[in-house]
């Protein structure tokens, strides 16, 4: 749906509010709500570069709360009852129990179910829904991954002609070199790899990049015009460029970034940001990079005098 960022945020907020699970939601209703929430996540990601940062952060927090509520409702609906009661024969006049057969029981034990475990009361952060894309590299370990490792049946465009997103998920100890991927697919799609290159990323044929649950990986990607979403990355070196950058629940990563907007992190620690190495770009980066202007949602009032402890910027002498 083509609408303004303000109209999209209003429509998205209304949809997320109506998707909240009820106290007695049935399993089929919860399945529908889960599908709706995943659809909301995809819509938010696709519109991320158009929505103001503060509204995007609010929507992401609302989506997280919604997913956690659905997860809690599923747990509640599938939990087995702790106690059960059997109806004995019907009687018009109840008879008091005889002293020999009467055994007192605690009224609280019969009326109050057992307390839930701490883990069910405090769910862990819910990862974002996996995007629907045929361009994906997943579940690999200790491998060198290049363009040749992408599915042979994949295409850089969807049936509607719009660019497809690229997903890297569940990789451990991998070296992912996709520095030739963007130029090649751009040349195939446009007839000239240098046409259409503008802004932060030079017009690659990918709408977005998703990096989920990477451990001890090196990722090299040429800049794209779309957005990049990272979640659950540990001990990685990531080289990329984009229009919008968001990183969640990640630790001990080095990010060498070219971007013309504010990078945003949340629930992250031990991050290092540096500039995108020009040696990996087959074209001249056309705009000044804002890689050092990181906004930490966990420290919204950080300043030059009171910096966030969760990241640091590479010193110019070290570059």
Legacy VTK file of the C-alpha trace (Angstrom):
# vtk DataFile Version 3.0
C-alpha trace
ASCII
DATASET POLYDATA
POINTS 319 float
0.000 0.000 0.000
1.492 3.342 -1.026
0.851 5.904 1.722
2.752 8.562 3.598
4.996 7.591 6.545
2.511 9.176 8.977
-0.414 7.284 7.430
1.567 4.035 7.501
2.454 4.472 11.195
-1.192 5.192 12.074
-2.439 2.184 10.091
0.299 -0.067 11.497
-0.414 1.017 15.107
-4.145 0.343 14.687
-3.415 -3.116 13.243
-1.014 -3.983 16.079
-3.579 -2.899 18.675
-6.325 -5.085 17.190
-3.894 -8.039 17.058
-3.440 -8.188 20.849
-4.409 -11.667 22.115
-7.425 -12.025 24.389
-7.185 -13.781 27.739
-8.957 -16.899 26.445
-7.734 -16.976 22.840
-8.115 -20.371 21.155
-5.137 -22.133 19.485
-6.511 -21.301 16.021
-6.945 -17.647 16.998
-3.394 -17.565 18.366
-2.083 -19.021 15.100
-3.858 -16.264 13.195
-2.482 -13.625 15.571
1.040 -15.015 15.131
0.700 -14.762 11.356
-0.643 -11.204 11.667
2.256 -10.201 13.936
4.809 -11.638 11.516
3.131 -9.697 8.697
3.379 -6.520 10.784
7.094 -7.191 11.270
7.636 -7.569 7.527
5.673 -4.381 6.794
7.698 -2.451 9.371
10.986 -3.667 7.926
9.956 -2.786 4.378
8.939 0.744 5.447
11.862 1.255 7.867
13.756 3.692 5.679
10.688 5.966 5.306
9.510 6.048 8.926
11.082 8.557 11.363
13.540 6.936 13.772
11.539 7.708 16.932
8.320 6.275 15.434
10.215 3.241 14.139
11.624 2.576 17.603
8.165 2.848 19.167
6.659 0.475 16.598
9.437 -2.059 17.147
8.864 -1.982 20.897
5.113 -2.450 20.385
5.789 -5.374 18.030
8.095 -6.972 20.602
5.430 -6.576 23.316
2.801 -8.083 20.991
4.963 -11.113 20.165
5.727 -11.683 23.849
2.014 -11.458 24.701
1.178 -14.026 22.011
3.945 -16.308 23.287
2.632 -16.024 26.858
-0.930 -16.708 25.665
0.270 -19.829 23.818
2.031 -21.058 26.954
-1.091 -20.438 29.026
-3.406 -22.162 26.543
-1.236 -25.297 26.336
-0.460 -25.588 30.072
-1.973 -28.657 31.736
-4.186 -27.927 34.748
-2.505 -28.671 38.053
-5.661 -29.873 39.754
-8.820 -31.626 38.565
-12.143 -32.168 40.247
-14.574 -35.042 39.750
-18.294 -34.698 40.251
-19.630 -37.484 42.357
-23.210 -38.604 42.145
-25.849 -35.872 42.222
-27.697 -35.503 45.466
-30.480 -33.155 46.451
-29.238 -32.967 50.045
-25.492 -33.088 50.568
-24.410 -35.381 53.410
-21.664 -34.306 55.781
-18.651 -36.592 55.699
-18.197 -39.050 58.518
-15.254 -38.417 60.867
-13.489 -41.577 59.651
-13.626 -40.601 55.969
-13.027 -36.843 56.308
-9.524 -35.574 55.571
-9.080 -31.770 55.749
-7.386 -30.037 52.852
-5.944 -26.574 52.544
-8.548 -24.265 50.898
-5.716 -22.297 49.272
-4.304 -25.445 47.677
-7.637 -26.230 46.027
-8.434 -22.700 44.924
-5.069 -21.343 43.773
-3.015 -23.028 40.992
0.709 -23.398 41.397
2.812 -20.316 40.657
4.455 -20.208 37.241
8.204 -20.672 37.012
10.436 -17.565 36.776
11.290 -18.388 33.177
7.610 -18.224 32.145
7.137 -14.907 33.963
10.097 -13.244 32.274
10.284 -14.287 28.611
13.465 -13.630 26.670
13.451 -11.044 23.848
11.551 -12.396 20.864
13.623 -12.472 17.658
12.143 -10.788 14.605
10.231 -12.895 12.114
12.300 -14.325 9.291
11.629 -12.477 6.032
10.179 -14.333 3.081
12.954 -14.373 0.482
14.539 -16.919 -1.827
17.944 -15.250 -1.467
19.233 -16.880 1.696
22.284 -18.534 3.203
21.371 -20.362 6.412
22.642 -23.020 8.815
26.296 -23.109 7.740
29.419 -23.674 9.817
33.096 -22.996 9.104
32.619 -22.306 5.388
33.663 -19.769 2.782
30.413 -18.481 1.253
30.186 -16.509 -1.987
27.699 -15.738 -4.751
27.993 -19.323 -5.975
26.466 -20.570 -2.710
23.151 -18.758 -3.181
20.230 -20.950 -4.327
20.426 -21.405 -8.108
16.662 -20.918 -8.393
16.734 -17.581 -6.565
16.181 -14.265 -8.260
17.075 -10.753 -7.212
13.499 -9.621 -7.915
10.090 -10.759 -6.719
7.250 -11.599 -9.131
5.985 -8.021 -8.799
9.342 -6.742 -10.074
10.454 -5.252 -6.756
13.941 -6.086 -5.421
14.335 -9.091 -3.148
15.956 -9.070 0.297
19.027 -11.104 1.211
19.008 -13.215 4.384
22.085 -14.531 6.219
20.988 -16.653 9.173
22.436 -19.160 11.663
26.015 -18.966 10.390
28.966 -19.838 12.617
32.656 -19.447 11.854
31.952 -18.468 8.225
33.685 -16.017 5.887
30.955 -14.497 3.710
32.384 -12.605 0.728
29.584 -11.065 -1.327
31.528 -8.093 -2.641
30.953 -9.210 -6.246
27.286 -10.154 -5.709
25.818 -6.675 -5.934
27.702 -5.587 -9.048
26.912 -8.810 -10.907
23.177 -8.812 -10.193
22.986 -5.071 -10.875
24.606 -5.583 -14.278
22.230 -8.440 -15.129
19.157 -6.449 -14.083
20.154 -3.095 -15.592
22.435 -4.091 -18.458
25.151 -1.922 -16.925
26.564 -2.499 -13.448
27.307 1.230 -13.046
23.806 2.485 -13.881
21.474 3.560 -11.133
24.207 3.768 -8.478
23.422 6.636 -6.150
22.964 7.524 -2.486
24.566 5.365 0.176
24.645 2.139 -1.702
24.965 2.756 -5.414
21.709 1.033 -6.417
22.188 -2.686 -5.826
19.324 -5.030 -6.667
18.586 -5.941 -3.042
15.845 -4.227 -1.088
17.339 -5.089 2.310
19.847 -7.239 4.196
18.961 -9.397 7.207
21.757 -10.800 9.385
20.309 -13.069 12.077
22.183 -15.167 14.637
25.707 -14.991 13.227
28.626 -16.140 15.393
32.340 -15.617 14.720
31.691 -14.598 11.104
33.236 -12.119 8.690
30.704 -10.569 6.284
31.738 -8.401 3.312
28.913 -6.798 1.319
28.926 -3.883 -1.101
26.698 -0.938 -0.091
22.984 -1.165 -0.897
20.279 1.502 -1.135
17.924 -0.242 1.296
18.029 -1.032 5.004
20.032 -3.520 7.065
18.690 -5.387 10.109
21.002 -7.352 12.433
19.845 -9.508 15.341
21.679 -11.859 17.684
25.189 -11.475 16.210
28.266 -12.350 18.293
31.999 -11.820 17.707
31.563 -10.811 14.061
33.300 -8.431 11.654
30.733 -6.843 9.324
31.548 -4.609 6.354
28.571 -3.070 4.565
26.788 0.107 3.528
23.111 1.018 3.536
20.490 3.738 3.858
19.323 2.612 7.318
21.068 0.429 9.921
19.513 -1.249 12.977
21.187 -3.762 15.299
19.557 -5.654 18.177
20.717 -8.101 20.866
24.296 -8.333 19.574
27.670 -8.391 21.322
31.383 -7.953 20.564
31.032 -7.031 16.885
33.079 -4.720 14.657
30.998 -2.858 12.060
32.635 -0.972 9.196
29.756 1.032 7.825
28.838 3.566 5.148
25.491 5.218 5.848
23.774 8.561 5.275
21.390 8.282 8.259
21.774 7.565 11.980
22.761 3.976 12.882
20.571 2.625 15.693
21.401 -0.096 18.225
19.349 -1.645 21.028
20.244 -4.213 23.701
23.789 -4.391 22.351
27.212 -4.210 23.989
30.866 -4.299 23.034
30.356 -2.827 19.536
33.005 -0.991 17.514
32.059 1.232 14.556
34.405 2.323 11.788
34.193 3.660 8.214
33.505 1.449 5.214
36.820 0.494 3.530
36.831 2.042 0.070
38.846 -0.891 -1.270
35.683 -3.043 -1.201
33.560 -0.560 -3.184
33.730 -0.828 -7.003
32.442 2.741 -7.237
32.975 6.030 -5.419
30.855 6.405 -2.297
28.775 9.453 -3.094
27.858 10.832 0.344
29.551 11.524 3.650
29.082 8.673 6.098
27.344 9.012 9.483
28.844 5.783 10.852
30.043 7.550 14.036
26.626 9.087 14.904
25.290 5.942 16.555
22.067 6.203 18.583
21.709 3.721 21.444
18.049 3.229 22.402
19.209 1.928 25.804
20.944 5.285 26.454
18.725 7.867 24.701
20.333 10.813 26.515
23.948 9.916 25.753
26.163 12.781 24.625
29.786 13.547 23.855
30.325 14.121 27.578
28.268 11.090 28.648
28.731 8.387 26.050
26.916 5.077 25.851
29.018 2.230 27.298
27.686 -0.194 24.688
29.734 0.974 21.702
32.744 3.011 20.690
33.959 4.591 17.460
37.270 3.653 15.880
39.921 6.301 16.451
41.025 8.105 13.268
44.615 7.098 14.016
43.579 3.435 14.013
41.779 3.582 10.688
LINES 1 320
319 0 1 2 3 4 5 6 7 8 9 10 11 12 13 14 15 16 17 18 19 20 21 22 23 24 25 26 27 28 29 30 31 32 33 34 35 36 37 38 39 40 41 42 43 44 45 46 47 48 49 50 51 52 53 54 55 56 57 58 59 60 61 62 63 64 65 66 67 68 69 70 71 72 73 74 75 76 77 78 79 80 81 82 83 84 85 86 87 88 89 90 91 92 93 94 95 96 97 98 99 100 101 102 103 104 105 106 107 108 109 110 111 112 113 114 115 116 117 118 119 120 121 122 123 124 125 126 127 128 129 130 131 132 133 134 135 136 137 138 139 140 141 142 143 144 145 146 147 148 149 150 151 152 153 154 155 156 157 158 159 160 161 162 163 164 165 166 167 168 169 170 171 172 173 174 175 176 177 178 179 180 181 182 183 184 185 186 187 188 189 190 191 192 193 194 195 196 197 198 199 200 201 202 203 204 205 206 207 208 209 210 211 212 213 214 215 216 217 218 219 220 221 222 223 224 225 226 227 228 229 230 231 232 233 234 235 236 237 238 239 240 241 242 243 244 245 246 247 248 249 250 251 252 253 254 255 256 257 258 259 260 261 262 263 264 265 266 267 268 269 270 271 272 273 274 275 276 277 278 279 280 281 282 283 284 285 286 287 288 289 290 291 292 293 294 295 296 297 298 299 300 301 302 303 304 305 306 307 308 309 310 311 312 313 314 315 316 317 318
